[in-house]
Amino acid sequence: MKSDSRIFAPYRGLGRFVRPEWAPLTVATVLAVVQTVLALAAPWPLKLAVDHAIGDQPLPPWLSSVGPLSPHAIALLAAGAGIALVALGGVIRYAGTYLSGAASERIGAAMRSAMFEHLLRLSLRFHDRHRSGDLVSRILSDVPRVQDVLVASFQTVIPDVMSLFGMLVVLLAIDVELALAALAVIPLLAVQVMLSRKRIKAAEREVRDRHGGLAAQATEVLRHVRAVQAFAREDEENHRFRTDTAAATHAAVTALAVQARYSPFADLILAAGGGLILVLGVAKVLTGDITVGVLLVILTYLSSLYDPIRSLTRLSSVLAKAGASGERLQEVLAADEMVSDAPSALPAPPGATSLALDRVTFGYHADVPVLRDLSLDIVAGQTLCIVGPTGAGKSTLLSLLLRLYDPIGGVVKMAGRDLRQLTLRSVRSRIAVVPQDAWILDGTIADNIRFGHSTATDDEVRLAGRVALVEEFTSRFPDGYDTVVGESGSRLSGGQRRRIALARAVLRDARVLLLDEPTSGLDAESEAGVMRSLRSAAAGRTVVIVSHRLGLAAVADRVVVMQGG
């Protein structure tokens, strides 16, 4: 039992995805059981032909009552029965395959959706530690492995166990000695399964981690392909990817070798069992204990008997192999690093636009504080410019105001209330942010402006564009606001991307506006355009600008200098 619990441990928390599909999977399993019954009947037409059409054995009572039958009639009857069994089995197999396959796809969709939703809710502390490409690999590669094995185990265990039990009952009814001889191989197979499972799982975990690393590396490089080409790093990145690919390939080949190593042993054990039954069965035919037809039935059952044994043995290997993927999914689904609402959290007060930090201490690592005992009042309706060198903690301060992180010490407040006592949605709905990297999506200019307010009308989008001075450049594009900007805004200049991000914040109509290095990396003309946009957007809002450049002080009511947190 302890060994079995270890086999299913990686899947234990995933049963909730199978439960909604219980009905179709149950029907598919029942159909598989019917197939098992048909398989039990399959050898008997052959026995009928061998013993009663070819041989001179008397017909069984249920058939002799029909009347005298010629050998040809018996052969035709046996052939017809065999064909009917196969045809009926085919129809049942089709229905079962369709039901289980459709259920499998729905289970996979539910798992992917749950993974994606959970990842969106996990705090940035979690995402800071995990590469996005590896997380994508878990959703797109590990989920299919697990969904297949969940459905396969559901459909394999019950029919195979019933098939095994049914065939053993029939074999015991035919000949006890031969049935017991057939069972002699099972302990050897059990030992082989226990020896192989742990090694297969460890090897497969290495493969999944390597593939996750490859996905992360490819995602990172392709996202920054401009920088790769600008620094002429194509050869270095190709070499790094080929090296990691070779390591992943070596891990995959090793896993295949570990898995393949045990298949010949299982086949050899089963072949030895079959050979033993053949020798004993022939001896019984020669002594007249059984007929040739009975021996054929026994040998057919033996092959069918070993099929579920082989299937269950293979399932153990598959469970061990997919267990690595199950663990990778569980690691994400079990993560609870969330910035979440307190049970007693209340909505932020209407019109709340003042913010404050009261003796706040924070660090991405507990022993390396970025902010130390920081106190700062941000007055409603004012534009505050926070300047300081790189690494002073300016962007971290904005993250705390958005409650993307909670401070280690001290309190962040909105309208005099601790953010942790306010609902996240109400706090963030009052704040719009223009990040340093601008978050431009592969879509049209209008799509990007609409990102923070998906139901906004075209007129509202254009109004926000005018406030942020986006129309200064959209008017030069043939498609205007419907211009496709490319992945990460690759067809736009830095200044154009910043203005679109600012228009997005304006459209959100939040009364608090946070801007992170809004003019960083821009030339003089683009910087002047963004400055005009800021003056236009700041009217009637509480604005916090962080920058390492003092030039932005010109649009501020108040300037604060940060140094070393």
C-alpha positions in Angstrom: 0.0 0.0 0.0 2.8 2.4 0.8 4.4 1.7 -2.5 1.1 2.3 -4.3 0.6 5.6 -2.5 4.0 6.8 -3.7 3.0 5.9 -7.3 -0.1 8.1 -7.1 1.3 10.9 -4.9 2.1 13.3 -7.8 -1.6 13.1 -9.0 -3.4 13.2 -5.6 -4.2 16.9 -5.8 -5.3 16.7 -9.5 -8.3 14.5 -8.9 -10.6 17.6 -8.8 -10.1 18.0 -12.5 -11.3 14.4 -13.2 -14.4 14.6 -11.0 -16.5 16.7 -13.5 -15.8 14.1 -16.2 -16.9 11.2 -13.9 -20.0 10.3 -16.0 -18.4 10.0 -19.5 -15.3 8.2 -18.0 -17.6 5.8 -16.1 -19.5 5.0 -19.3 -16.2 4.5 -21.2 -15.0 2.2 -18.4 -18.2 0.2 -18.6 -17.7 -0.1 -22.3 -14.2 -1.3 -21.7 -15.5 -3.9 -19.3 -18.0 -5.1 -22.0 -15.0 -5.4 -24.4 -13.3 -7.5 -21.8 -16.3 -9.9 -21.7 -16.2 -10.1 -25.5 -12.5 -10.9 -25.3 -13.3 -13.7 -22.9 -15.7 -15.1 -25.5 -13.3 -14.7 -28.4 -11.4 -18.1 -28.2 -14.6 -20.3 -28.0 -15.5 -20.1 -31.7 -12.0 -21.4 -32.4 -12.5 -24.3 -30.0 -15.8 -25.1 -31.6 -14.2 -25.4 -35.0 -11.2 -27.4 -33.9 -13.0 -29.9 -31.6 -16.3 -30.3 -33.5 -15.6 -29.4 -37.1 -12.1 -30.8 -37.5 -12.2 -33.2 -34.6 -14.8 -35.8 -33.6 -15.8 -34.4 -30.2 -19.6 -34.4 -29.6 -21.4 -31.1 -29.9 -22.2 -29.3 -26.6 -25.9 -29.7 -25.5 -26.8 -26.1 -26.3 -25.8 -26.6 -29.9 -26.8 -30.2 -30.4 -30.4 -29.3 -29.6 -30.5 -27.3 -32.8 -30.2 -30.5 -34.8 -27.4 -32.4 -36.6 -24.8 -30.0 -38.1 -22.2 -30.8 -40.7 -18.6 -29.8 -40.2 -19.0 -27.1 -42.8 -22.0 -25.7 -40.9 -20.1 -25.7 -37.6 -17.1 -24.0 -39.3 -19.5 -21.3 -40.8 -21.1 -20.9 -37.4 -17.8 -20.5 -35.7 -16.6 -18.0 -38.3 -19.8 -16.0 -38.0 -19.6 -15.9 -34.3 -15.9 -14.7 -34.4 -16.8 -11.9 -36.9 -19.8 -10.8 -34.9 -17.6 -10.6 -31.7 -15.0 -8.5 -33.6 -17.6 -6.2 -35.1 -19.4 -5.6 -31.8 -16.1 -5.0 -30.1 -15.1 -2.4 -32.8 -18.3 -0.4 -32.2 -17.8 -0.5 -28.5 -14.2 0.5 -28.8 -15.1 3.5 -31.0 -17.6 4.7 -28.5 -15.3 4.2 -25.5 -12.4 5.9 -27.3 -14.5 8.9 -28.2 -15.9 9.4 -24.7 -12.6 9.0 -23.0 -10.7 11.2 -25.6 -13.3 14.0 -25.3 -13.1 13.8 -21.5 -9.3 13.9 -21.6 -9.3 17.1 -23.7 -11.8 18.7 -21.2 -9.6 17.7 -18.3 -6.6 19.1 -20.0 -8.4 22.4 -20.7 -9.5 22.7 -17.1 -6.0 22.0 -15.8 -4.4 24.6 -18.2 -7.0 27.2 -17.2 -6.5 26.5 -13.5 -2.7 26.7 -13.9 -2.9 30.0 -15.8 -5.4 31.5 -13.4 -3.3 30.5 -10.4 -0.1 31.9 -12.0 -1.9 35.3 -12.5 -2.8 35.4 -8.8 0.6 34.4 -7.4 2.6 37.3 -6.1 5.6 38.7 -7.9 7.9 37.1 -5.3 6.9 33.7 -6.9 7.4 35.0 -10.4 10.8 36.6 -9.5 12.1 33.1 -8.7 10.7 31.3 -11.8 11.5 31.8 -15.4 8.4 32.5 -17.5 9.4 30.0 -20.2 9.6 27.2 -17.7 6.1 28.1 -16.4 4.8 28.1 -20.0 6.4 24.7 -20.5 4.5 23.3 -17.4 1.2 24.5 -18.9 1.7 23.4 -22.5 4.0 20.3 -22.1 3.4 18.8 -18.6 -0.4 19.2 -18.6 -0.9 16.9 -21.7 1.3 14.2 -20.1 -0.7 14.3 -16.9 -4.2 14.5 -18.5 -3.4 11.4 -20.7 -2.1 9.4 -17.7 -5.1 10.3 -15.5 -7.6 9.1 -18.2 -5.4 6.1 -19.1 -5.2 4.9 -15.4 -9.0 5.4 -15.0 -9.7 3.3 -18.2 -6.9 0.8 -17.7 -7.0 -0.4 -14.1 -10.6 -1.4 -13.8 -11.0 -3.3 -17.2 -7.6 -4.9 -16.9 -8.2 -6.1 -13.4 -11.6 -7.4 -14.4 -10.1 -9.1 -17.5 -7.4 -10.6 -15.4 -9.9 -11.9 -12.8 -12.3 -13.2 -15.5 -9.6 -15.1 -17.4 -8.2 -16.6 -14.2 -11.7 -17.8 -13.2 -12.2 -19.4 -16.7 -8.7 -21.0 -16.6 -9.3 -22.3 -13.1 -12.5 -23.8 -14.3 -10.7 -25.5 -17.2 -7.6 -26.7 -15.5 -6.3 -25.6 -12.0 -2.7 -26.7 -12.5 -2.3 -24.7 -15.7 -4.0 -21.6 -14.1 -1.6 -21.7 -11.1 1.4 -22.1 -13.5 0.2 -19.0 -15.4 0.2 -17.1 -12.1 3.8 -18.0 -11.2 5.2 -15.1 -13.2 3.3 -12.3 -11.4 5.7 -12.0 -8.3 8.7 -11.7 -10.7 6.9 -8.9 -12.6 6.0 -7.1 -9.3 9.7 -7.1 -8.3 10.6 -5.7 -11.7 8.0 -2.9 -11.4 9.2 -1.8 -8.0 12.8 -1.7 -9.1 12.1 0.3 -12.3 9.6 2.9 -11.1 11.9 5.1 -9.0 14.6 5.2 -11.6 12.2 6.0 -14.4 10.6 8.9 -12.4 14.0 10.4 -11.5 15.2 10.2 -15.1 12.0 11.8 -16.4 12.1 14.6 -13.9 15.5 15.5 -15.2 14.0 15.6 -18.8 11.1 17.8 -17.8 13.3 20.3 -16.0 15.8 20.4 -18.9 12.9 21.0 -21.4 11.5 23.7 -19.1 14.9 25.4 -19.1 15.1 25.3 -22.9 11.6 26.8 -23.2 12.7 29.6 -20.8 15.9 30.2 -22.7 14.2 30.4 -26.1 11.5 32.7 -24.8 14.0 35.0 -23.2 16.3 35.2 -26.3 13.4 35.7 -28.8 11.8 38.4 -26.6 15.1 40.3 -26.7 16.2 39.4 -30.3 16.9 43.0 -31.1 19.5 43.2 -28.3 21.0 39.9 -29.4 21.4 41.1 -33.0 22.5 44.6 -31.8 25.4 43.0 -29.8 26.1 40.5 -32.5 25.5 37.6 -30.0 23.8 35.3 -32.5 26.7 32.8 -32.4 27.0 32.8 -28.6 23.2 32.3 -28.1 23.2 29.6 -30.7 26.1 27.8 -29.0 24.4 28.2 -25.6 21.1 26.8 -27.0 22.8 23.9 -28.8 24.7 23.0 -25.6 21.5 23.0 -23.5 19.6 21.2 -26.2 22.4 18.5 -26.2 22.1 18.2 -22.4 18.3 17.9 -22.7 18.7 15.3 -25.5 21.1 13.3 -23.4 18.7 13.4 -20.5 15.8 12.2 -22.7 17.9 9.4 -24.2 19.0 8.3 -20.7 15.3 8.3 -19.6 14.4 6.2 -22.6 17.3 3.8 -21.9 16.1 3.5 -18.3 12.6 2.7 -19.4 13.6 0.4 -22.2 15.9 -1.6 -20.0 13.0 -3.1 -18.1 10.8 -4.0 -21.1 12.9 -7.0 -22.3 12.9 -8.4 -18.7 9.1 -8.3 -18.6 8.8 -9.9 -22.0 11.2 -12.6 -21.0 9.3 -13.4 -17.8 6.0 -13.6 -19.7 7.6 -15.7 -22.5 8.9 -18.1 -19.8 5.4 -18.4 -18.4 4.0 -19.1 -21.8 6.6 -21.7 -22.5 5.9 -23.4 -19.2 2.1 -23.5 -20.0 2.8 -24.9 -23.5 4.9 -27.8 -22.2 2.4 -28.7 -19.5 -0.5 -28.3 -21.8 0.9 -30.6 -24.5 1.6 -33.2 -21.8 -2.0 -33.0 -20.8 -3.2 -33.4 -24.4 -1.0 -36.4 -24.8 -2.4 -38.0 -21.7 -6.0 -37.2 -22.7 -6.7 -34.9 -19.8 -7.7 -32.0 -22.2 -8.5 -31.7 -25.9 -6.5 -29.8 -28.5 -9.4 -27.3 -28.7 -9.2 -26.7 -24.9 -5.4 -26.3 -25.2 -5.9 -23.6 -27.9 -8.4 -21.9 -25.6 -5.9 -22.0 -22.7 -3.1 -20.6 -24.9 -5.3 -17.9 -26.3 -6.4 -17.0 -22.8 -2.8 -17.1 -21.7 -1.9 -14.5 -24.3 -4.9 -12.4 -23.3 -4.1 -13.0 -19.6 -0.6 -11.6 -20.0 -1.9 -8.6 -22.0 -3.6 -7.0 -18.9 -0.5 -8.0 -16.8 1.7 -6.3 -19.4 -0.6 -3.3 -19.6 -0.7 -2.9 -15.8 3.1 -3.2 -15.7 3.4 -0.6 -18.5 1.0 1.7 -16.6 3.2 1.6 -13.6 6.1 2.8 -15.8 3.9 5.5 -17.4 2.7 6.7 -14.0 6.3 7.0 -12.8 7.3 8.8 -16.0 4.4 11.3 -16.0 4.8 11.6 -12.2 7.6 14.1 -12.9 5.1 16.3 -14.8 2.6 15.8 -12.0 5.0 17.1 -9.5 5.9 20.1 -11.6 2.1 21.0 -11.8 1.6 20.4 -8.1 4.5 22.8 -7.3 2.6 25.6 -9.0 -0.9 24.8 -7.9 0.3 24.3 -4.3 2.2 27.6 -4.2 0.3 30.1 -2.0 2.5 33.1 -2.2 -0.3 35.5 -2.9 -0.9 39.2 -2.0 -4.5 38.7 -1.1 -7.4 40.4 0.6 -7.7 40.1 4.4 -11.0 38.5 5.5 -12.1 41.9 6.9 -10.9 43.9 3.9 -13.1 46.8 2.8 -13.3 48.8 -0.4 -11.1 51.9 -0.6 -13.0 55.1 0.3 -14.6 56.9 -2.7 -12.3 59.5 -4.1 -9.3 58.2 -2.2 -6.2 59.7 -3.9 -3.7 60.4 -1.1 -1.0 57.9 -0.4 1.6 57.5 2.3 4.5 55.2 3.4 4.9 55.0 7.2 8.4 53.7 8.3 8.3 51.1 5.5 11.1 48.5 5.2 11.2 46.1 2.3 13.6 43.8 0.5 13.3 41.2 -2.2 15.5 39.1 0.0 14.9 39.3 3.8 18.5 40.0 4.6 19.0 42.6 1.8 16.6 45.5 2.4 16.0 47.9 -0.5 14.0 50.4 1.5 14.8 51.1 5.1 12.4 52.9 7.5 11.0 55.1 4.7 8.3 57.6 5.4 6.7 59.7 2.7 3.4 61.5 2.3 1.9 61.9 -1.2 -0.7 64.7 -1.2 -3.9 64.2 -3.2 -3.9 66.2 -6.4 -0.2 66.9 -6.5 2.5 65.8 -8.8 5.4 64.3 -6.9 8.7 63.6 -8.6 11.0 61.1 -6.9 14.6 61.3 -8.2 17.6 59.3 -7.4 20.3 57.0 -8.8 19.7 53.5 -10.2 19.1 51.1 -7.3 17.8 53.7 -4.9 14.5 51.8 -4.6 12.3 54.1 -6.7 10.6 51.4 -8.7 10.2 49.3 -5.6 8.3 52.1 -4.0 5.8 52.1 -6.9 5.3 48.4 -6.6 4.5 48.8 -2.9 2.0 51.6 -3.7 0.2 49.1 -6.1 0.5 46.4 -3.4 2.3 44.1 -5.8 4.4 43.3 -2.7 3.7 43.8 1.0 6.3 45.5 3.1 8.4 43.6 5.6 7.9 46.4 8.2 5.8 49.6 8.3 2.6 50.5 6.6 1.6 51.7 3.1 -1.6 53.7 3.2 -4.3 55.0 0.9 -6.5 57.8 2.4 -5.0 57.1 5.8 -5.9 53.4 5.7 -3.5 50.4 5.6 -3.6 48.9 2.1 -3.8 45.4 3.6 -7.1 46.4 5.1 -8.5 47.4 1.7 -9.5 45.1 -1.1 -6.9 44.7 -3.8 -9.4 45.4 -6.7 -10.6 48.7 -5.1 -7.0 49.9 -4.5 -5.7 49.0 -8.0 -8.8 50.3 -9.7 -7.9 53.8 -8.4 -4.4 53.6 -9.7 -3.0 53.6 -13.3 0.6 52.8 -13.9 3.0 53.6 -16.8 5.9 51.1 -16.4 9.4 51.6 -17.6 9.0 48.8 -20.3 5.6 50.1 -21.5 3.9 46.7 -21.8 3.1 47.0 -25.5 1.1 44.0 -26.9 1.1 42.6 -30.4 -2.1 44.3 -31.6 -3.3 47.7 -32.8 -2.6 51.0 -31.2 -6.3 51.1 -30.1 -6.0 47.6 -28.6 -3.1 48.6 -26.5 -4.7 51.8 -25.2 -7.8 49.7 -24.4 -5.8 47.2 -22.4 -6.7 48.8 -19.0 -10.4 49.4 -20.0 -11.5 46.6 -22.4 -15.1 48.0 -22.8 -14.0 51.5 -23.8 -15.6 53.0 -27.0 -13.6 54.2 -30.0 -14.4 57.8 -29.0 -13.0 57.2 -25.5 -9.8 55.7 -26.9 -9.3 58.7 -29.2 -9.9 61.1 -26.3 -7.3 59.3 -24.2 -5.0 59.4 -27.2 -5.4 63.2 -27.6 -4.7 63.7 -23.9 -1.5 61.7 -24.1 -0.6 63.3 -27.5 -0.8 59.9 -29.3 -2.5 61.6 -32.2 0.7 63.5 -33.0 2.0 60.2 -34.6 -1.1 58.2 -35.4 -2.2 60.8 -37.9 1.0 59.9 -39.9 0.0 56.2 -40.1 -2.4 55.1 -42.9 -4.4 53.0 -40.5 -4.3 55.5 -37.6 -5.4 53.8 -34.4 -5.9 50.5 -36.2 -2.1 50.3 -37.0 -0.6 47.0 -35.9 2.4 47.7 -33.7 4.2 44.3 -33.7 5.3 42.2 -30.8 6.4 44.4 -27.9 5.7 47.5 -30.1 8.6 46.6 -32.4 7.3 49.0 -35.1 7.1 52.0 -32.8 9.8 54.3 -31.4 10.5 54.5 -27.7 8.7 57.7 -27.3 5.6 56.4 -29.2 5.4 53.4 -26.9 5.6 55.6 -23.8 2.8 57.8 -25.1 0.6 54.8 -25.8 1.2 53.5 -22.3 0.3 56.9 -20.9 -2.9 57.0 -23.0 -3.8 53.6 -21.5 -3.4 55.0 -18.0 -5.5 58.0 -19.0 -8.3 55.9 -20.4 -8.4 53.9 -17.2 -9.6 57.2 -15.6 -7.8 56.5 -12.4 -7.2 59.4 -10.0 -3.7 58.2 -9.1 -1.1 57.9 -11.8 2.3 56.2 -11.3 5.0 56.7 -13.9 8.3 54.7 -13.8 11.2 56.4 -15.7 8.8 57.8 -18.4 11.6 59.5 -20.3 14.4 56.9 -19.9 16.3 56.2 -23.1 14.5 58.8 -25.2 16.1 61.4 -27.4 15.4 65.1 -26.8 12.5 65.3 -29.2 10.7 62.2 -27.8 11.4 63.4 -24.3 9.8 66.8 -25.0 6.7 65.0 -26.4 6.4 62.8 -23.4 6.8 65.8 -21.1 3.9 67.6 -22.9 1.8 64.4 -22.5 2.6 64.3 -18.8 1.5 67.9 -18.3 -1.8 67.1 -20.1 -2.5 63.9 -18.2 -1.6 65.2 -14.7 -4.5 67.6 -14.5 -6.8 66.7 -11.6 -4.8 63.6 -10.7 -2.3 62.5 -8.0 0.8 61.8 -9.9 4.0 60.0 -8.7 6.9 60.1 -11.2 10.1 58.2 -10.4 13.2 59.0 -12.4 17.0 59.3 -12.2 16.8 62.5 -14.3 16.1 65.9 -12.7 14.6 67.3 -15.9 11.2 65.8 -14.9 11.1 68.1 -11.9 9.8 70.8 -14.2 6.3 69.1 -14.3 6.3 68.4 -10.5 4.7 70.3 -7.6 7.2 68.6 -5.3 10.5 66.8 -5.6 11.9 64.1 -3.3 15.5 62.8 -3.6 16.0 59.1 -2.7 19.5 57.7 -1.9 20.1 54.1 -0.9 16.6 53.3 0.2 
